[in-house]
């Protein structure tokens, strides 16, 4: 995964959030503050969640914008939020890792496939949930090519 898409500045570890909406807003706010998307993208992430949950199983959610949110994406980027205590995403689904995605053109598909590979290994999920440093998180993602 290219270094500019996920950097240690895009990673927030050991945080707590009170709700699914708060979790998605935080995930989106990192993308905004790092210059990947315009602020309106966060509303599109919340809209997308209303349509279908972005919960993927294994404590992972991948919030991203709706189809019509591409106009708010400046460049492809990822935010990574670790919530060790978990946040309820509804239907009994607890999320401990939020991976926010903004994809320019069709780059989000490549980004998603990389994330899917990492997150398909339960061992990786456990390492990500327990990671103490941004470098640990980056090392797990950089192991995928």
N, CA, C and O atoms as a MOPAC input file, in Angstrom:
PM7 MOZYME 1SCF
protein

 N      0.85200 1    -1.17500 1     0.00000 1
 C      0.00000 1     0.00000 1     0.00000 1
 C      0.89700 1     1.23700 1     0.00000 1
 O      1.83300 1     1.32100 1     0.79500 1
 N      0.62700 1     2.16600 1    -0.85600 1
 C      1.55400 1     3.29800 1    -0.98300 1
 C      1.57000 1     4.12900 1     0.29700 1
 O      0.55100 1     4.28100 1     0.97100 1
 N      2.73200 1     4.65600 1     0.61200 1
 C      2.93800 1     5.31800 1     1.89500 1
 C      2.08100 1     6.54900 1     2.10900 1
 O      1.73800 1     6.87700 1     3.24500 1
 N      1.72700 1     7.24500 1     1.01700 1
 C      0.97300 1     8.48600 1     1.20800 1
 C     -0.49100 1     8.22100 1     1.54000 1
 O     -1.18300 1     9.11100 1     2.03500 1
 N     -0.96800 1     7.00900 1     1.27400 1
 C     -2.38200 1     6.71200 1     1.51900 1
 C     -2.63700 1     6.47200 1     3.00700 1
 O     -3.63100 1     6.94800 1     3.55600 1
 N     -1.73900 1     5.73300 1     3.65700 1
 C     -1.84900 1     5.54200 1     5.10200 1
 C     -0.52100 1     5.94200 1     5.73000 1
 O      0.50300 1     5.29600 1     5.50700 1
 N     -0.54800 1     7.00400 1     6.51000 1
 C      0.66200 1     7.45200 1     7.19700 1
 C      0.37300 1     7.45700 1     8.69100 1
 O     -0.78000 1     7.35100 1     9.10800 1
 N      1.42500 1     7.58200 1     9.49500 1
 C      1.15800 1     7.50300 1    10.93700 1
 C      0.31600 1     8.67600 1    11.42700 1
 O     -0.33700 1     8.57100 1    12.46600 1
 N      0.31900 1     9.78600 1    10.70100 1
 C     -0.53900 1    10.92100 1    11.07700 1
 C     -2.02500 1    10.60400 1    10.87800 1
 O     -2.88700 1    11.30100 1    11.41300 1
 N     -2.31700 1     9.56000 1    10.11300 1
 C     -3.71900 1     9.19500 1     9.82800 1
 C     -4.24100 1     8.16100 1    10.81000 1
 O     -5.37100 1     7.69200 1    10.67900 1
 N     -3.42300 1     7.80400 1    11.79300 1
 C     -3.76400 1     6.71800 1    12.71600 1
 C     -4.04800 1     7.27800 1    14.10700 1
 O     -3.24500 1     8.03000 1    14.66000 1
 N     -5.19200 1     6.90600 1    14.66400 1
 C     -5.52400 1     7.27200 1    16.03900 1
 C     -5.68500 1     5.97800 1    16.82200 1
 O     -6.51800 1     5.13400 1    16.49100 1
 N     -4.87300 1     5.83500 1    17.86600 1
 C     -4.91300 1     4.61700 1    18.67000 1
 C     -5.57200 1     4.86300 1    20.01900 1
 O     -5.58700 1     5.97500 1    20.54600 1
 N     -6.11700 1     3.76900 1    20.55600 1
 C     -6.59500 1     3.73900 1    21.93000 1
 C     -7.56400 1     4.87400 1    22.25100 1
 O     -7.39900 1     5.58700 1    23.24100 1
 N     -8.57900 1     5.03100 1    21.39500 1
 C     -9.57000 1     6.07300 1    21.63000 1
 C    -10.89400 1     5.43200 1    22.02300 1
 O    -11.08300 1     4.22600 1    21.86200 1
 N    -11.79500 1     6.23600 1    22.53300 1
 C    -13.14100 1     5.73800 1    22.82000 1
 C    -14.12900 1     6.65700 1    22.12300 1
 O    -13.92100 1     7.86800 1    22.04500 1
 N    -15.19500 1     6.07600 1    21.62400 1
 C    -16.26600 1     6.85400 1    20.99100 1
 C    -17.58900 1     6.37100 1    21.57800 1
 O    -17.74200 1     5.20500 1    21.94400 1
 N    -18.53800 1     7.29900 1    21.65500 1
 C    -19.80400 1     6.97900 1    22.31000 1
 C    -20.83200 1     6.32300 1    21.41900 1
 O    -21.76200 1     5.68100 1    21.90700 1
 N    -20.67400 1     6.48000 1    20.10400 1
 C    -21.69600 1     5.95600 1    19.20300 1
 C    -21.09700 1     5.69900 1    17.82400 1
 O    -19.98200 1     6.11400 1    17.50700 1
 N    -21.88600 1     5.00000 1    17.02800 1
 C    -21.48200 1     4.71800 1    15.64800 1
 C    -21.27500 1     6.02500 1    14.88000 1
 O    -20.27700 1     6.17900 1    14.17500 1
 N    -22.21300 1     6.96400 1    15.01500 1
 C    -22.08600 1     8.24800 1    14.30300 1
 C    -20.81000 1     8.98200 1    14.70700 1
 O    -20.09700 1     9.52300 1    13.86200 1
 N    -20.53300 1     8.99400 1    16.01300 1
 C    -19.33100 1     9.66100 1    16.50100 1
 C    -18.08200 1     8.98400 1    15.92000 1
 O    -17.11500 1     9.65100 1    15.55400 1
 N    -18.12000 1     7.66400 1    15.84500 1
 C    -16.98900 1     6.90200 1    15.29900 1
 C    -16.75800 1     7.26000 1    13.83000 1
 O    -15.62100 1     7.45600 1    13.40200 1
 N    -17.84900 1     7.34200 1    13.06500 1
 C    -17.74100 1     7.66600 1    11.63300 1
 C    -17.25900 1     9.10600 1    11.44900 1
 O    -16.42800 1     9.38300 1    10.58500 1
 N    -17.78900 1    10.02100 1    12.27100 1
 C    -17.34900 1    11.42000 1    12.18600 1
 C    -15.85900 1    11.56000 1    12.47800 1
 O    -15.15800 1    12.31800 1    11.80900 1
 N    -15.37900 1    10.82600 1    13.47800 1
 C    -13.96200 1    10.88200 1    13.81900 1
 C    -13.11900 1    10.33000 1    12.66400 1
 O    -12.09700 1    10.90500 1    12.29000 1
 N    -13.57100 1     9.21200 1    12.11500 1
 C    -12.86300 1     8.58900 1    10.98800 1
 C    -12.78600 1     9.56600 1     9.81300 1
 O    -11.74400 1     9.69800 1     9.17100 1
 N    -13.90300 1    10.24800 1     9.54300 1
 C    -13.95000 1    11.22500 1     8.45900 1
 C    -13.14700 1    12.47900 1     8.75100 1
 O    -12.54200 1    13.06400 1     7.85200 1
 N    -13.14400 1    12.89400 1    10.02500 1
 C    -12.44300 1    14.13600 1    10.36100 1
 C    -10.93900 1    14.01200 1    10.14000 1
 O    -10.27200 1    14.99300 1     9.81400 1
 N    -10.40700 1    12.80200 1    10.31900 1
 C     -8.98400 1    12.58400 1    10.03500 1
 C     -8.73400 1    12.77700 1     8.53700 1
 O     -7.75100 1    13.40600 1     8.14600 1
 N     -9.62000 1    12.23600 1     7.70600 1
 C     -9.48000 1    12.39700 1     6.24700 1
 C     -9.55100 1    13.87500 1     5.85500 1
 O     -8.82800 1    14.32100 1     4.96400 1
 N    -10.43400 1    14.63500 1     6.53200 1
 C    -10.57000 1    16.06500 1     6.24700 1
 C     -9.31000 1    16.81100 1     6.68700 1
 O     -8.74400 1    17.59200 1     5.92200 1
 N     -8.87300 1    16.56500 1     7.93000 1
 C     -7.74200 1    17.33900 1     8.45500 1
 C     -6.44700 1    17.04400 1     7.71200 1
 O     -5.54800 1    17.88400 1     7.67400 1
 N     -6.34700 1    15.87000 1     7.12700 1
 C     -5.13900 1    15.49100 1     6.38400 1
 C     -5.23200 1    15.89200 1     4.90600 1
 O     -4.30900 1    15.64100 1     4.13100 1
 N     -6.36300 1    16.52300 1     4.52100 1
 C     -6.46300 1    17.08300 1     3.17400 1
 C     -6.88500 1    16.11700 1     2.07100 1
 O     -6.74900 1    16.43000 1     0.88900 1
 N     -7.40000 1    14.93400 1     2.45300 1
 C     -7.83900 1    13.96900 1     1.43300 1
 C     -9.22100 1    14.30700 1     0.88500 1
 O     -9.51800 1    14.08800 1    -0.29000 1
 N    -10.06900 1    14.85500 1     1.78200 1
 C    -11.45900 1    15.12400 1     1.38900 1
 C    -11.91000 1    16.46900 1     1.93400 1
 O    -11.29800 1    17.02900 1     2.84300 1
 N    -13.00300 1    16.97600 1     1.35400 1
 C    -13.65800 1    18.16800 1     1.89000 1
 C    -14.58400 1    17.73800 1     3.03100 1
 O    -14.97000 1    16.57200 1     3.12300 1
 N    -14.93000 1    18.67800 1     3.88400 1
 C    -15.74200 1    18.37600 1     5.07500 1
 C    -17.07300 1    17.70000 1     4.72900 1
 O    -17.57100 1    16.87900 1     5.50000 1
 N    -17.64900 1    18.04600 1     3.57000 1
 C    -18.94000 1    17.45700 1     3.16500 1
 C    -18.87000 1    15.93500 1     3.03000 1
 O    -19.89500 1    15.25600 1     3.08600 1
 N    -17.67600 1    15.41000 1     2.85400 1
 C    -17.51700 1    13.95400 1     2.69800 1
 C    -18.01700 1    13.21500 1     3.94200 1
 O    -18.53600 1    12.10400 1     3.83500 1
 N    -17.86300 1    13.82500 1     5.11800 1
 C    -18.29700 1    13.16200 1     6.35600 1
 C    -19.79800 1    12.89100 1     6.31500 1
 O    -20.24400 1    11.81500 1     6.71500 1
 N    -20.58500 1    13.86400 1     5.83300 1
 C    -22.03700 1    13.65400 1     5.73900 1
 C    -22.34900 1    12.49200 1     4.79600 1
 O    -23.28200 1    11.72300 1     5.02600 1
 N    -21.55400 1    12.38000 1     3.73800 1
 C    -21.75600 1    11.29400 1     2.77500 1
 C    -21.39200 1     9.93800 1     3.39100 1
 O    -21.97500 1     8.91300 1     3.04000 1
 N    -20.41600 1     9.94400 1     4.31800 1
 C    -20.06900 1     8.71200 1     5.03300 1
 C    -21.23700 1     8.27500 1     5.92200 1
 O    -21.56100 1     7.09000 1     6.00700 1
 N    -21.86000 1     9.25300 1     6.58000 1
 C    -23.01000 1     8.94800 1     7.44000 1
 C    -24.20300 1     8.47400 1     6.60500 1
 O    -24.93200 1     7.56400 1     6.99900 1
 N    -24.38600 1     9.10900 1     5.44400 1
 C    -25.46100 1     8.69800 1     4.51900 1
 C    -25.25100 1     7.25700 1     4.07100 1
 O    -26.18700 1     6.45700 1     4.04000 1
 N    -24.01600 1     6.94400 1     3.72700 1
 C    -23.65800 1     5.60300 1     3.25500 1
 C    -23.97800 1     4.56000 1     4.32500 1
 O    -24.45400 1     3.46600 1     4.02000 1
 N    -23.71200 1     4.91300 1     5.56800 1
 C    -23.97300 1     4.00100 1     6.68400 1
 C    -25.46600 1     3.73500 1     6.84600 1
 O    -25.86700 1     2.63700 1     7.23000 1
 N    -26.29800 1     4.75700 1     6.54700 1
 C    -27.75100 1     4.58300 1     6.60900 1
 C    -28.22900 1     3.58400 1     5.56500 1
 O    -29.15900 1     2.81600 1     5.81100 1
 N    -27.58600 1     3.59700 1     4.39500 1
 C    -27.97900 1     2.70200 1     3.30100 1
 C    -27.65400 1     1.25100 1     3.64100 1
 O    -28.51500 1     0.37600 1     3.54900 1
 N    -26.43800 1     1.00800 1     4.02400 1
 C    -25.99300 1    -0.33800 1     4.41100 1
 C    -24.84700 1    -0.17300 1     5.38400 1
 O    -23.99500 1     0.69900 1     5.21300 1
 N    -24.82900 1    -1.00200 1     6.39300 1
 C    -23.75400 1    -0.91100 1     7.37500 1
 C    -22.41100 1    -1.20900 1     6.71200 1
 O    -22.30500 1    -2.07700 1     5.84500 1
 N    -21.39700 1    -0.47300 1     7.13900 1
 C    -20.04800 1    -0.72900 1     6.61700 1
 C    -19.29000 1    -1.68500 1     7.53900 1
 O    -18.07600 1    -1.85100 1     7.41700 1
 N    -20.03500 1    -2.31800 1     8.47300 1
 C    -19.43200 1    -3.34100 1     9.32900 1
 C    -19.06100 1    -4.54700 1     8.46200 1
 O    -19.89700 1    -5.04700 1     7.70900 1
 N    -17.82500 1    -5.01100 1     8.56300 1
 C    -17.34300 1    -6.08800 1     7.69900 1
 C    -17.17900 1    -7.42200 1     8.42100 1
 O    -16.80800 1    -8.41900 1     7.80200 1
 N    -17.45500 1    -7.44800 1     9.73100 1
 C    -17.17000 1    -8.65400 1    10.51200 1
 C    -15.80600 1    -8.50600 1    11.16600 1
 O    -15.04600 1    -7.59400 1    10.83800 1
 N    -15.49600 1    -9.41700 1    12.10200 1
 C    -14.16100 1    -9.40300 1    12.73300 1
 C    -13.81000 1    -8.08600 1    13.40300 1
 O    -12.64000 1    -7.70400 1    13.42100 1
 N    -14.79600 1    -7.37900 1    13.95700 1
 C    -14.56100 1    -6.10900 1    14.67200 1
 C    -14.15300 1    -4.95700 1    13.75400 1
 O    -13.68000 1    -3.93000 1    14.24000 1
 N    -14.32600 1    -5.10500 1    12.44100 1
 C    -13.85400 1    -4.08700 1    11.50300 1
 C    -15.02700 1    -3.40700 1    10.78100 1
 O    -15.96200 1    -4.07100 1    10.33200 1
 N    -14.95900 1    -2.06900 1    10.67900 1
 C    -15.89200 1    -1.31900 1     9.83700 1
 C    -15.05500 1    -0.46400 1     8.89600 1
 O    -13.97800 1     0.01200 1     9.25700 1
 N    -15.56600 1    -0.27900 1     7.68500 1
 C    -14.84000 1     0.50900 1     6.68600 1
 C    -15.74800 1     1.64000 1     6.17800 1
 O    -16.29500 1     1.56300 1     5.07800 1
 N    -15.89700 1     2.68300 1     6.99200 1
 C    -16.75100 1     3.79900 1     6.56500 1
 C    -16.19400 1     4.49100 1     5.32200 1
 O    -14.99000 1     4.72600 1     5.21700 1
 N    -17.07700 1     4.81100 1     4.39000 1
 C    -16.68500 1     5.54100 1     3.18200 1
 C    -17.91200 1     6.25800 1     2.64200 1
 O    -19.02900 1     6.02500 1     3.10300 1
 N    -17.70500 1     7.11400 1     1.68400 1
 C    -18.79300 1     7.93000 1     1.15900 1
 C    -19.70300 1     7.17200 1     0.20500 1
 O    -19.41900 1     6.04100 1    -0.18800 1
 N    -20.80500 1     7.82400 1    -0.15700 1
 C    -21.74200 1     7.26400 1    -1.12700 1
 C    -21.15600 1     7.40800 1    -2.53600 1
 O    -20.12700 1     8.05200 1    -2.73800 1
 N    -21.83400 1     6.79700 1    -3.48700 1
 C    -21.39400 1     6.87200 1    -4.89400 1
 C    -21.24400 1     8.32600 1    -5.36500 1
 O    -20.33100 1     8.65200 1    -6.12400 1
 N    -22.14700 1     9.18100 1    -4.90500 1
 C    -22.11200 1    10.57300 1    -5.39500 1
 C    -21.20500 1    11.47700 1    -4.54900 1
 O    -21.29300 1    12.70100 1    -4.64000 1
 N    -20.33900 1    10.88000 1    -3.73100 1
 C    -19.47600 1    11.70800 1    -2.87800 1
 C    -18.11300 1    11.96400 1    -3.50200 1
 O    -17.28300 1    12.66100 1    -2.91900 1
 N    -17.87700 1    11.40200 1    -4.68600 1
 C    -16.54800 1    11.50400 1    -5.30900 1
 C    -16.09300 1    12.95600 1    -5.52200 1
 O    -14.89800 1    13.24800 1    -5.50100 1
 N    -17.06300 1    13.86100 1    -5.72600 1
 C    -16.71100 1    15.27800 1    -5.93900 1
 C    -16.00500 1    15.88700 1    -4.72200 1
 O    -15.32800 1    16.90800 1    -4.84100 1
 N    -16.16800 1    15.25000 1    -3.54100 1
 C    -15.55600 1    15.78800 1    -2.32600 1
 C    -14.18300 1    15.18900 1    -2.03100 1
 O    -13.51700 1    15.57900 1    -1.07100 1
 N    -13.76800 1    14.23800 1    -2.86500 1
 C    -12.47000 1    13.58200 1    -2.64000 1
 C    -11.38400 1    14.31900 1    -3.41300 1
 O    -11.46300 1    14.45600 1    -4.63400 1
 N    -10.36100 1    14.79500 1    -2.68800 1
 C     -9.24900 1    15.49800 1    -3.34200 1
 C     -8.16200 1    14.51400 1    -3.75600 1
 O     -7.60700 1    14.60800 1    -4.85100 1
 N     -7.86400 1    13.56300 1    -2.85900 1
 C     -6.91700 1    12.50800 1    -3.20400 1
 C     -7.18700 1    11.28500 1    -2.34800 1
 O     -7.81400 1    11.38700 1    -1.29300 1
 N     -6.71600 1    10.13200 1    -2.79500 1
 C     -6.97200 1     8.89500 1    -2.06800 1
 C     -6.26000 1     8.89400 1    -0.72400 1
 O     -5.09800 1     9.28600 1    -0.61000 1
 N     -6.98900 1     8.44400 1     0.28700 1
 C     -6.39300 1     8.36400 1     1.61100 1
 C     -7.16200 1     7.41600 1     2.51100 1
 O     -8.29900 1     7.04100 1     2.22500 1
 N     -6.51800 1     7.04000 1     3.60100 1
 C     -7.12100 1     6.13800 1     4.58000 1
 C     -6.90900 1     6.72400 1     5.97100 1
 O     -5.85100 1     7.27700 1     6.27200 1
 N     -7.92500 1     6.59600 1     6.80800 1
 C     -7.73000 1     6.90000 1     8.22600 1
 C     -7.95600 1     5.60000 1     8.99400 1
 O     -8.74400 1     4.74600 1     8.58700 1
 N     -7.25700 1     5.47200 1    10.09600 1
 C     -7.32300 1     4.24100 1    10.88400 1
 C     -7.57600 1     4.62400 1    12.33300 1
 O     -6.77300 1     5.32600 1    12.94800 1
 N     -8.70200 1     4.15700 1    12.87800 1
 C     -9.07900 1     4.48200 1    14.24600 1
 C     -9.20700 1     3.17700 1    15.03100 1
 O     -9.93900 1     2.26900 1    14.63800 1
 N     -8.48900 1     3.10400 1    16.13200 1
 C     -8.53500 1     1.91300 1    16.98400 1
 C     -9.35300 1     2.24000 1    18.23600 1
 O     -9.05000 1     3.18300 1    18.96600 1
 N    -10.39500 1     1.43600 1    18.46400 1
 C    -11.28500 1     1.61300 1    19.61500 1
 C    -11.28000 1     0.29900 1    20.40100 1
 O    -12.17800 1    -0.52800 1    20.23800 1
 N    -10.26300 1     0.10700 1    21.26000 1
 C    -10.11200 1    -1.19700 1    21.92300 1
 C    -11.34500 1    -1.67000 1    22.69000 1
 O    -11.61900 1    -2.86800 1    22.74900 1
 N    -12.09000 1    -0.72600 1    23.27900 1
 C    -13.28400 1    -1.12800 1    24.03600 1
 C    -14.48000 1    -1.37800 1    23.12200 1
 O    -15.50100 1    -1.90900 1    23.56000 1
 N    -14.35400 1    -0.99900 1    21.86600 1
 C    -15.41400 1    -1.26200 1    20.90100 1
 C    -16.51000 1    -0.21700 1    20.90200 1
 O    -16.70800 1     0.50500 1    21.87800 1
 N    -17.21500 1    -0.15400 1    19.78700 1
 C    -18.37500 1     0.72500 1    19.64600 1
 C    -19.45900 1    -0.08900 1    18.94000 1
 O    -19.17800 1    -0.85000 1    18.01500 1
 N    -20.69700 1     0.08300 1    19.39000 1
 C    -21.81100 1    -0.70300 1    18.86000 1
 C    -22.21800 1    -0.16500 1    17.48300 1
 O    -22.59100 1     1.00000 1    17.34800 1
 N    -22.14300 1    -1.01900 1    16.47600 1
 C    -22.56000 1    -0.62400 1    15.12900 1
 C    -23.96000 1    -1.14800 1    14.80800 1
 O    -24.36300 1    -1.18200 1    13.64500 1
 N    -24.68800 1    -1.55100 1    15.83100 1
 C    -26.04400 1    -2.05200 1    15.62400 1
 C    -26.05100 1    -3.54600 1    15.35200 1
 O    -25.03600 1    -4.12000 1    14.95700 1
 N    -27.19100 1    -4.16500 1    15.56400 1
 C    -27.38900 1    -5.60600 1    15.31600 1
 C    -26.35900 1    -6.45900 1    16.06400 1
 O    -25.98200 1    -7.54100 1    15.61400 1
 N    -25.91500 1    -5.94600 1    17.21500 1
 C    -24.95700 1    -6.70900 1    18.02200 1
 C    -23.53600 1    -6.70300 1    17.48200 1
 O    -22.68200 1    -7.43800 1    17.97800 1
 N    -23.27500 1    -5.89100 1    16.47900 1
 C    -21.92600 1    -5.83700 1    15.89600 1
 C    -21.06600 1    -4.81900 1    16.62600 1
 O    -21.39600 1    -3.63400 1    16.68600 1
 N    -19.97000 1    -5.29300 1    17.17500 1
 C    -19.04600 1    -4.40400 1    17.88800 1
 C    -17.83200 1    -4.14200 1    17.00000 1
 O    -17.22400 1    -5.06600 1    16.46100 1
 N    -17.49600 1    -2.86300 1    16.86200 1
 C    -16.37500 1    -2.46400 1    16.01200 1
 C    -15.23500 1    -1.94400 1    16.88300 1
 O    -15.43500 1    -1.09100 1    17.74700 1
 N    -14.03400 1    -2.47300 1    16.63900 1
 C    -12.84300 1    -2.01600 1    17.36100 1
 C    -11.84900 1    -1.33400 1    16.42500 1
 O    -10.93700 1    -0.63700 1    16.86900 1
 N    -12.04000 1    -1.54700 1    15.11900 1
 C    -11.15600 1    -0.93200 1    14.12800 1
 C    -12.00500 1    -0.26400 1    13.06300 1
 O    -12.84000 1    -0.90800 1    12.42900 1
 N    -11.79000 1     1.02800 1    12.86800 1
 C    -12.48400 1     1.75500 1    11.80000 1
 C    -11.44000 1     2.18400 1    10.78500 1
 O    -10.43900 1     2.81600 1    11.12100 1
 N    -11.69800 1     1.82800 1     9.54600 1
 C    -10.76900 1     2.20000 1     8.48200 1
 C    -11.55400 1     3.05000 1     7.49300 1
 O    -12.35000 1     2.54400 1     6.70200 1
 N    -11.30900 1     4.35900 1     7.55900 1
 C    -12.01800 1     5.28600 1     6.68500 1
 C    -11.31400 1     5.36000 1     5.34200 1
 O    -10.08700 1     5.43100 1     5.27600 1
 N    -12.10000 1     5.34300 1     4.27100 1
 C    -11.50700 1     5.33700 1     2.93400 1
 C    -12.03100 1     6.49300 1     2.09800 1
 O    -13.22800 1     6.77900 1     2.08000 1
 N    -11.11200 1     7.14600 1     1.41100 1
 C    -11.47300 1     8.09900 1     0.36300 1
 C    -10.67400 1     7.67300 1    -0.86100 1
 O     -9.44400 1     7.63500 1    -0.82200 1
 N    -11.35800 1     7.35700 1    -1.93000 1
 C    -10.66500 1     6.91000 1    -3.14300 1
 C    -10.90900 1     7.84600 1    -4.29800 1
 O    -12.05100 1     8.16800 1    -4.62400 1
 N     -9.83200 1     8.27900 1    -4.91300 1
 C     -9.93300 1     9.13200 1    -6.10600 1
 C    -10.04000 1     8.19500 1    -7.30100 1
 O     -9.36600 1     7.16600 1    -7.34300 1
 N    -10.86900 1     8.53700 1    -8.26200 1
 C    -11.09900 1     7.68300 1    -9.43800 1
 C    -11.49800 1     6.29000 1    -8.96500 1
 O    -12.43900 1     6.15600 1    -8.18300 1
 N    -10.79300 1     5.23600 1    -9.42700 1
 C    -11.18300 1     3.90900 1    -8.94900 1
 C    -10.20200 1     3.32900 1    -7.95300 1
 O    -10.20000 1     2.12500 1    -7.69600 1
 N     -9.36600 1     4.19500 1    -7.39100 1
 C     -8.33800 1     3.71200 1    -6.47900 1
 C     -8.91400 1     3.06800 1    -5.22400 1
 O     -8.24600 1     2.26100 1    -4.57700 1
 N    -10.16700 1     3.42500 1    -4.87300 1
 C    -10.72500 1     2.84900 1    -3.64400 1
 C    -10.85700 1     1.33400 1    -3.74100 1
 O    -10.84600 1     0.64300 1    -2.72200 1
 N    -10.98100 1     0.81500 1    -4.95600 1
 C    -11.10100 1    -0.64100 1    -5.10400 1
 C     -9.80600 1    -1.34000 1    -4.72300 1
 O     -9.82400 1    -2.38000 1    -4.06400 1
 N     -8.67200 1    -0.76000 1    -5.14500 1
 C     -7.36800 1    -1.32600 1    -4.75700 1
 C     -7.17000 1    -1.21900 1    -3.25300 1
 O     -6.68700 1    -2.14500 1    -2.60200 1
 N     -7.55400 1    -0.06900 1    -2.72000 1
 C     -7.39800 1     0.16000 1    -1.27600 1
 C     -8.22200 1    -0.88300 1    -0.51500 1
 O     -7.74400 1    -1.50800 1     0.43200 1
 N     -9.48200 1    -1.05300 1    -0.95800 1
 C    -10.36100 1    -2.01300 1    -0.29600 1
 C     -9.81200 1    -3.42700 1    -0.36000 1
 O     -9.90200 1    -4.16900 1     0.61800 1
 N     -9.23700 1    -3.81700 1    -1.51000 1
 C     -8.74500 1    -5.18600 1    -1.61000 1
 C     -7.55500 1    -5.39800 1    -0.68800 1
 O     -7.41000 1    -6.47200 1    -0.10400 1
 N     -6.69000 1    -4.37700 1    -0.54600 1
 C     -5.57500 1    -4.48100 1     0.40000 1
 C     -6.06800 1    -4.62900 1     1.83000 1
 O     -5.55500 1    -5.44500 1     2.59500 1
 N     -7.07100 1    -3.83000 1     2.18100 1
 C     -7.61400 1    -3.89500 1     3.53600 1
 C     -8.26200 1    -5.25100 1     3.77200 1
 O     -8.10500 1    -5.84700 1     4.83700 1
 N     -8.99100 1    -5.73400 1     2.76900 1
 C     -9.66300 1    -7.03300 1     2.89600 1
 C     -8.65500 1    -8.14500 1     3.14700 1
 O     -8.90300 1    -9.05000 1     3.94300 1
 N     -7.52300 1    -8.07300 1     2.46600 1
 C     -6.47800 1    -9.09400 1     2.64800 1
 C     -5.95900 1    -9.05600 1     4.08400 1
 O     -5.85200 1   -10.09400 1     4.73800 1
 N     -5.63900 1    -7.86100 1     4.57100 1
 C     -5.13000 1    -7.72100 1     5.94100 1
 C     -6.17200 1    -8.21200 1     6.94600 1
 O     -5.85500 1    -8.96100 1     7.87000 1
 N     -7.41600 1    -7.78100 1     6.75200 1
 C     -8.45600 1    -8.04700 1     7.74400 1
 C     -9.04900 1    -9.44500 1     7.65400 1
 O     -9.83700 1    -9.83800 1     8.51400 1
 N     -8.68500 1   -10.19500 1     6.63400 1
 C     -9.19500 1   -11.56200 1     6.53100 1
 C     -8.44000 1   -12.48600 1     7.48600 1
 O     -8.89400 1   -13.59200 1     7.77600 1
 N     -7.29100 1   -12.02800 1     7.97000 1
 C     -6.50200 1   -12.83000 1     8.91800 1
 C     -6.83800 1   -12.38700 1    10.33800 1
 O     -6.56600 1   -11.25000 1    10.72300 1
 N     -7.43800 1   -13.30200 1    11.11900 1
 C     -7.81600 1   -12.93600 1    12.49100 1
 C     -6.61200 1   -12.50200 1    13.31800 1
 O     -6.71800 1   -11.64800 1    14.19900 1
 N     -5.46900 1   -13.10400 1    13.01800 1
 C     -4.23300 1   -12.76400 1    13.71800 1
 C     -3.87700 1   -11.29000 1    13.49500 1
 O     -3.43300 1   -10.60800 1    14.41800 1
 N     -4.07700 1   -10.80100 1    12.25500 1
 C     -3.81300 1    -9.38200 1    11.95500 1
 C     -4.76400 1    -8.47600 1    12.73300 1
 O     -4.35700 1    -7.44100 1    13.26100 1
 N     -6.04100 1    -8.87700 1    12.80000 1
 C     -7.03900 1    -8.07600 1    13.52100 1
 C     -6.60300 1    -7.93500 1    14.97600 1
 O     -6.61500 1    -6.84500 1    15.54700 1
 N     -6.21900 1    -9.07200 1    15.55900 1
 C     -5.79200 1    -9.06000 1    16.95500 1
 C     -4.59500 1    -8.12700 1    17.14500 1
 O     -4.54800 1    -7.35800 1    18.10500 1
 N     -3.63600 1    -8.19600 1    16.23300 1
 C     -2.45100 1    -7.32000 1    16.30900 1
 C     -2.86200 1    -5.85900 1    16.17600 1
 O     -2.34000 1    -5.00100 1    16.88700 1
 N     -3.80100 1    -5.56700 1    15.26100 1
 C     -4.24000 1    -4.18200 1    15.04900 1
 C     -5.00400 1    -3.64900 1    16.26500 1
 O     -4.83600 1    -2.49100 1    16.64900 1
 N     -5.84400 1    -4.50000 1    16.86700 1
 C     -6.61100 1    -4.08000 1    18.03700 1
 C     -5.67400 1    -3.80500 1    19.21900 1
 O     -5.93800 1    -2.93000 1    20.04300 1
 N     -4.57400 1    -4.56800 1    19.28800 1
 C     -3.64900 1    -4.43400 1    20.41600 1
 C     -2.44900 1    -3.53500 1    20.13800 1
 O     -1.62900 1    -3.30900 1    21.02800 1
 N     -2.33700 1    -3.02600 1    18.92300 1
 C     -1.17000 1    -2.20700 1    18.55500 1
 C     -1.04400 1    -1.00500 1    19.49200 1
 O     -2.03000 1    -0.34400 1    19.81800 1
 N      0.18400 1    -0.74100 1    19.91500 1
 C      0.44900 1     0.38400 1    20.81600 1
 C      1.02400 1     1.59200 1    20.07800 1
 O      1.01300 1     2.70800 1    20.59900 1
 N      1.52700 1     1.36400 1    18.86000 1
 C      2.13100 1     2.47000 1    18.10700 1
 C      1.63200 1     2.47200 1    16.66600 1
 O      1.23400 1     1.44100 1    16.12400 1
 N      1.66400 1     3.64900 1    16.06400 1
 C      1.27600 1     3.78400 1    14.65500 1
 C      2.19400 1     2.94300 1    13.77900 1
 O      1.76100 1     2.39200 1    12.76700 1
 N      3.47100 1     2.84300 1    14.17000 1
 C      4.42900 1     2.05500 1    13.38100 1
 C      4.00800 1     0.58900 1    13.30400 1
 O      4.16300 1    -0.05300 1    12.26500 1
 N      3.47700 1     0.06400 1    14.40700 1
 C      3.00100 1    -1.33700 1    14.40100 1
 C      1.87900 1    -1.50800 1    13.38500 1
 O      1.84200 1    -2.48800 1    12.64100 1
 N      0.96500 1    -0.54200 1    13.36700 1
 C     -0.16800 1    -0.60000 1    12.43000 1
 C      0.35700 1    -0.55900 1    10.99200 1
 O     -0.04000 1    -1.37100 1    10.15600 1
 N      1.25000 1     0.39000 1    10.71400 1
 C      1.80700 1     0.52100 1     9.36000 1
 C      2.51400 1    -0.76000 1     8.92600 1
 O      2.39400 1    -1.18200 1     7.77600 1
 N      3.24700 1    -1.37300 1     9.84600 1
 C      3.99200 1    -2.59300 1     9.50600 1
 C      3.04400 1    -3.71300 1     9.07100 1
 O      3.36000 1    -4.47500 1     8.15700 1
 N      1.89900 1    -3.81200 1     9.71600 1
 C      0.93000 1    -4.86400 1     9.36200 1
 C      0.38600 1    -4.61300 1     7.95000 1
 O      0.25800 1    -5.54500 1     7.15600 1
 N      0.06700 1    -3.35600 1     7.64200 1
 C     -0.45000 1    -3.03200 1     6.30600 1
 C      0.63400 1    -3.10100 1     5.23900 1
 O      0.36000 1    -3.46200 1     4.09400 1
 N      1.84700 1    -2.76200 1     5.60700 1
 C      2.91800 1    -2.77800 1     4.61500 1
 C      3.35900 1    -4.20100 1     4.28500 1
 O      4.04700 1    -4.43500 1     3.29100 1
 N      2.95600 1    -5.14600 1     5.13100 1
 C      3.25600 1    -6.55000 1     4.84700 1
 C      2.45900 1    -7.07500 1     3.66300 1
 O      2.72500 1    -8.17200 1     3.17100 1
 N      1.48400 1    -6.29800 1     3.20200 1
 C      0.62300 1    -6.70900 1     2.08800 1
 C      1.05800 1    -5.99200 1     0.81800 1
 O      1.18400 1    -4.76800 1     0.79200 1
 N      1.28500 1    -6.77300 1    -0.23100 1
 C      1.64300 1    -6.13100 1    -1.50800 1
 C      0.77500 1    -6.66300 1    -2.61900 1
 O      0.92100 1    -6.24800 1    -3.76900 1

